[in-house]
Amino acid sequence: MIDIKDKTYCPTLEEIGRFINNAVFLQFCAQIKAAYHCTEKIEFSSCSLKNGWNVKFKKSGKNLCTVYPRDGYFTVLVVLGEKQKEAVEAVLQECTPELRELYDQTKSGNGQKWLMIDIEDREEMYEDLFRLIEIRKRH
């Protein structure tokens, strides 16, 4: 088992998947790579709040999302800026009440909302996440 906070060893995507111990993680990675023809970049973050290895998915230099490994689940950060605001708010009513509440409660800073979405399964929140990533990609 890897130590997700060990800066001296960069884990593979599969090792991160074993650390998370939830099959949805590797399914998410495969789906995002297939849908957006993007690649993952495994990076170490020294941020005190999210210290450890994370996985960034980028397309044409734009960060689509960042995945933070957890025990049994993973957290996906999607940064939504002014360019995405109108499109996101147009689809919010189609999203889960949990995502709408998260969006409403997330404070804006510098015209951006940094949404931290916990994913444990492939239910509605998973689908909502892909809606946001699609908007992020297009705008």
N, C-alpha and C positions, 0 to 999 in steps of 0.2 A: 504494500500500500504506500502511495506517495504521501509526502508531507506537502500540502498545498501552499504552505508558507515558507518552504525551503527555497530560497532564492538561488542556491547553487545548482539546482537540478531542474531543468525545463522539462516538464512532463509532455507526453504525447496526448493527442486528443483521446485516444483509447484509455490511457491511464487516468485522465481526468474523468472519463466516463465511469471507470471502475471506482474512483474515489466518490463520485456522486451516488453511484449504486442505484440508478434509476434509468431504465431503458429509453425513456422519453428524451433524455439528453442527446444521445447519439442519433435518434430519429430526427430531433430538431436540427442538429448539425447537418445531417444528410439532406433534409428538406430545404433548408436555407441555401445550401450550396447548389442544389439542383435548380431551385427556383430562380436564383439570382446570379448563377455562374460566378460566385464569389469564392474567395479563399479565406481560411481562418488564419489568424495570427495569434499565437500564444504569447502573452506578455506578463511580466511581473509588475504588480502595482504596489507601491510603497505607501499608498494612501492609508491613513490610520483606520478609516472606517471599513475599507474593503481590501485590507492587506493580503496579498497572495497572488497566485496565478489566475489569469482570466483568459477568455477567448474572445477576440474581436473578429467580426465579420465585416469586410470592407468590399466595396464595389466602386471601381473607378476613383479610388482615393477617398471615397466618402464612407465613414463609419456607419454601417446599418444598425449595428447593435453590439453590445458587449455582454458576455455571459460570465457570471460569477458562480463558481461551483459551491455548493452547500452539501450537507449530509442528507441525502435522500431527495434533494430537489436542486434547482438552480434558479438564479435570479438573472433576469435579462434587463439591461439598461437600454432604453430607447430615448434618445434626446430629440425632442420636437421643438423646432424653432418657429419663428414668425411665418416662414414660407409654408409650413405644414399646418399651421393652426386652423385655417378655414376648412381644409380637407378633413382633418381629424374631427373637428366639431360637427361636420356634416354627417359623419358615420357613428358618432357616439351613441345615438339612440338605438342603434342596432347592436351595440356591444352589451356585455354583461353589466349588471348593476355594480359589481366589484370594480370593473375597469373605469366606469363613469365616476365612481366615488374616488378612486385613486387619481384620476385626471383632475377632478375638481379640487382635491386636497393638496395636490402637488403645487407648490409655489413656483412662480416664474422668476427666473433670474437672468438678466441680460437678454430678455425676450425668448428664453428657452424654458421648457419643462423637462426635467430629467425623471422619467418614469422608471421606477424599479419594480418589475413584474415578476413575482414568484411563480414558477412553473413546476407542478408536481405530476400532472397528467395531461392527456391530450383532449381535454374537454373544452368548454367555451373560451376560457381565458387564453388558451393556446391559440385558438383561432383569432381572437381579438389581437393578440400579439402580432400575428402575421399581417393583419390589416394595417397596423401601425407601421410595420416594417415596409410594407408596400407603399404607403404614403411617404415615408421617409425616402425611399428609393426614387420615387417619381418627382419629388419637389426638392 
